[in-house]
């Protein structure tokens, strides 16, 4: 079994190699913390499990993050480090944006469940508003407003409501897995359900805001329907 990572564990450490080792250990701890906190929230998470997942000692873990609470906050911050770049992503239709958002949720399942647990525990732990999260959400809303000005998204719906709709529908299967199993007889991470939900999001996006391709086809479709009556 590999030895637990310790400060200065290298046989002949150099300042540069120490920095790399510390950075890698910290990254492993954060990834392990996201996985552990996603399973049972703050109360259910065990620091020993996180250390074991990351293959480090608990002493090193506390050296970096100070406490279990500090580790949870750092794990959420770790997720937010990458969130802003994702919400800035370009898209050409609402259908595409909804499907991209769903794919990102699937890729970051641990982070998604971590945020769900954080939401459930907000009142219990009296967590203050996270201003950085609010700033990231403003970036997402701004991207929707920009697409409205370009005529890609319907101007009649507030961009904040569009953003919440996309996020909510993308996260829904992870938030309510028991209902997915009850209704479809499938796990929300089952490839069959993933394909079904992704297609459904695409259909909803087209109904709310038809893409330019669909708009171009609509007159022909209407004409065909008229002739067929």
C-alpha positions as semicolon CSV with decimal commas, in nm:
position;residue;x (nm);y (nm);z (nm)
1;X;0,000;0,000;0,000
2;X;0,141;0,344;-0,092
3;X;0,265;0,557;0,194
4;X;0,055;0,853;0,301
5;X;0,180;1,180;0,159
6;X;0,358;1,390;0,419
7;X;0,521;1,729;0,418
8;X;0,878;1,691;0,295
9;X;0,824;1,322;0,215
10;X;1,049;1,331;-0,092
11;X;1,388;1,167;-0,042
12;X;1,576;1,473;-0,167
13;X;1,316;1,750;-0,182
14;X;1,378;2,078;-0,358
15;X;1,165;2,394;-0,327
16;X;1,021;2,331;-0,674
17;X;0,946;1,963;-0,615
18;X;0,787;2,050;-0,279
19;X;0,559;2,302;-0,447
20;X;0,450;2,047;-0,706
21;X;0,391;1,781;-0,440
22;X;0,190;2,021;-0,225
23;X;-0,018;2,135;-0,522
24;X;-0,092;1,778;-0,628
25;X;-0,179;1,671;-0,273
26;X;-0,409;1,969;-0,228
27;X;-0,585;1,890;-0,557
28;X;-0,637;1,527;-0,454
29;X;-0,778;1,636;-0,118
30;X;-1,025;1,875;-0,281
31;X;-1,143;1,614;-0,531
32;X;-1,180;1,360;-0,249
33;X;-1,366;1,615;-0,036
34;X;-1,612;1,688;-0,316
35;X;-1,685;1,316;-0,349
36;X;-1,724;1,263;0,026
37;X;-1,935;1,572;0,096
38;X;-2,156;1,488;-0,202
39;X;-2,254;1,157;-0,040
40;X;-2,390;1,282;0,292
41;X;-2,334;1,653;0,328
42;X;-2,130;1,811;0,604
43;X;-2,275;1,600;0,886
44;X;-2,229;1,269;0,706
45;X;-1,879;1,332;0,572
46;X;-1,581;1,177;0,750
47;X;-1,242;1,345;0,740
48;X;-1,075;1,003;0,764
49;X;-1,256;0,893;0,447
50;X;-1,139;1,204;0,265
51;X;-0,778;1,149;0,372
52;X;-0,801;0,786;0,262
53;X;-0,948;0,880;-0,078
54;X;-0,672;1,137;-0,131
55;X;-0,400;0,906;0,003
56;X;-0,277;1,166;0,252
57;X;-0,257;1,186;0,628
58;X;-0,526;1,367;0,825
59;X;-0,250;1,588;0,964
60;X;-0,168;1,712;0,613
61;X;-0,535;1,766;0,540
62;X;-0,577;1,986;0,848
63;X;-0,249;2,162;0,765
64;X;-0,400;2,282;0,438
65;X;-0,759;2,351;0,540
66;X;-0,764;2,392;0,918
67;X;-1,093;2,217;0,988
68;X;-1,370;2,007;0,838
69;X;-1,572;2,324;0,772
70;X;-1,273;2,488;0,607
71;X;-1,236;2,182;0,386
72;X;-1,602;2,195;0,281
73;X;-1,574;2,564;0,194
74;X;-1,255;2,498;-0,002
75;X;-1,427;2,216;-0,195
76;X;-1,710;2,449;-0,296
77;X;-1,456;2,716;-0,390
78;X;-1,273;2,455;-0,598
79;X;-1,592;2,395;-0,795
80;X;-1,654;2,767;-0,841
81;X;-1,299;2,808;-0,977
82;X;-1,413;2,625;-1,289
83;X;-1,778;2,730;-1,299
84;X;-1,739;3,077;-1,448
85;X;-1,560;2,952;-1,760
86;X;-1,840;2,702;-1,817
87;X;-2,123;2,953;-1,793
88;X;-1,944;3,179;-2,042
89;X;-1,964;2,910;-2,311
90;X;-2,123;3,014;-2,641
91;X;-2,439;2,856;-2,782
92;X;-2,652;2,900;-3,092
93;X;-2,994;2,798;-2,956
94;X;-3,177;2,741;-2,630
95;X;-3,197;2,370;-2,709
96;X;-2,819;2,351;-2,741
97;X;-2,765;2,551;-2,421
98;X;-2,997;2,323;-2,223
99;X;-2,819;2,013;-2,349
100;X;-2,474;2,162;-2,278
101;X;-2,582;2,249;-1,924
102;X;-2,707;1,894;-1,869
103;X;-2,380;1,748;-1,999
104;X;-2,187;1,970;-1,756
105;X;-2,404;1,854;-1,466
106;X;-2,337;1,491;-1,561
107;X;-1,963;1,554;-1,584
108;X;-1,959;1,721;-1,241
109;X;-2,198;1,494;-1,052
110;X;-2,003;1,517;-0,727
111;X;-1,998;1,896;-0,745
112;X;-2,370;1,905;-0,822
113;X;-2,457;1,689;-0,522
114;X;-2,219;1,893;-0,308
115;X;-2,413;2,209;-0,396
116;X;-2,744;2,033;-0,328
117;X;-2,624;1,936;0,019
118;X;-2,497;2,289;0,078
119;X;-2,841;2,422;-0,010
120;X;-3,011;2,181;0,231
121;X;-2,773;2,281;0,511
122;X;-2,781;2,657;0,459
123;X;-3,041;2,732;0,725
124;X;-2,899;2,481;0,972
125;X;-2,550;2,629;0,957
126;X;-2,659;2,989;0,889
127;X;-2,423;3,013;0,591
128;X;-2,384;3,368;0,460
129;X;-2,450;3,454;0,097
130;X;-2,169;3,354;-0,131
131;X;-2,094;3,668;-0,331
132;X;-1,875;3,485;-0,575
133;X;-2,158;3,247;-0,661
134;X;-2,383;3,547;-0,719
135;X;-2,122;3,697;-0,950
136;X;-2,102;3,376;-1,153
137;X;-2,479;3,366;-1,182
138;X;-2,473;3,725;-1,310
139;X;-2,234;3,610;-1,583
140;X;-2,479;3,336;-1,680
141;X;-2,773;3,578;-1,686
142;X;-2,570;3,823;-1,895
143;X;-2,503;3,550;-2,152
144;X;-2,877;3,488;-2,181
145;X;-2,950;3,861;-2,212
146;X;-2,692;3,886;-2,491
147;X;-2,859;3,603;-2,684
148;X;-3,193;3,778;-2,638
149;X;-3,051;4,093;-2,796
150;X;-2,929;3,879;-3,088
151;X;-3,276;3,731;-3,136
152;X;-3,168;3,378;-3,043
153;X;-3,371;3,365;-2,721
154;X;-3,725;3,501;-2,662
155;X;-3,718;3,855;-2,523
156;X;-4,052;3,803;-2,345
157;X;-3,892;3,588;-2,074
158;X;-3,664;3,749;-1,816
159;X;-3,305;3,626;-1,860
160;X;-3,290;3,539;-1,489
161;X;-3,591;3,309;-1,533
162;X;-3,439;3,151;-1,841
163;X;-3,117;3,085;-1,650
164;X;-3,305;2,929;-1,358
165;X;-3,512;2,715;-1,596
166;X;-3,204;2,580;-1,770
167;X;-3,022;2,511;-1,442
168;X;-3,327;2,356;-1,278
169;X;-3,409;2,119;-1,562
170;X;-3,044;2,021;-1,601
171;X;-3,010;1,935;-1,231
172;X;-3,353;1,779;-1,181
173;X;-3,253;1,412;-1,235
174;X;-2,970;1,445;-0,981
175;X;-3,197;1,621;-0,731
176;X;-3,483;1,369;-0,756
177;X;-3,325;1,033;-0,846
178;X;-3,599;0,840;-0,665
179;X;-3,863;0,983;-0,897
180;X;-3,657;0,896;-1,202
181;X;-3,641;0,536;-1,082
182;X;-4,015;0,532;-1,002
183;X;-4,128;0,684;-1,332
184;X;-3,879;0,537;-1,578
185;X;-3,749;0,233;-1,393
186;X;-3,400;0,365;-1,462
187;X;-3,118;0,519;-1,261
188;X;-3,062;0,889;-1,350
189;X;-2,707;0,800;-1,456
190;X;-2,821;0,514;-1,679
191;X;-2,716;0,583;-2,043
192;X;-3,071;0,510;-2,161
193;X;-3,219;0,774;-1,932
194;X;-2,940;1,024;-2,006
195;X;-3,012;0,997;-2,379
196;X;-3,386;1,032;-2,316
197;X;-3,351;1,340;-2,091
198;X;-3,101;1,508;-2,322
199;X;-3,336;1,464;-2,616
200;X;-3,626;1,594;-2,405
201;X;-3,429;1,907;-2,313
202;X;-3,357;1,965;-2,681
203;X;-3,728;1,937;-2,765
204;X;-3,823;2,177;-2,486
205;X;-3,562;2,427;-2,602
206;X;-3,699;2,415;-2,956
207;X;-4,055;2,470;-2,832
208;X;-3,958;2,769;-2,618
209;X;-3,718;2,923;-2,868
210;X;-3,706;2,757;-3,213
211;X;-3,360;2,754;-3,365
212;X;-3,296;2,934;-3,693
213;X;-3,300;2,602;-3,880
214;X;-3,642;2,516;-3,738
215;X;-3,773;2,865;-3,810
216;X;-3,662;2,825;-4,171
217;X;-3,849;2,493;-4,196
218;X;-4,168;2,609;-4,025
219;X;-4,334;2,785;-4,325
220;X;-4,284;2,476;-4,542
221;X;-4,421;2,254;-4,267
222;X;-4,724;2,481;-4,226
223;X;-4,782;2,479;-4,602
224;X;-4,764;2,100;-4,611
225;X;-5,016;2,076;-4,330
226;X;-5,252;2,311;-4,515
227;X;-5,239;2,101;-4,832
228;X;-5,296;1,782;-4,642
229;X;-5,619;1,904;-4,478
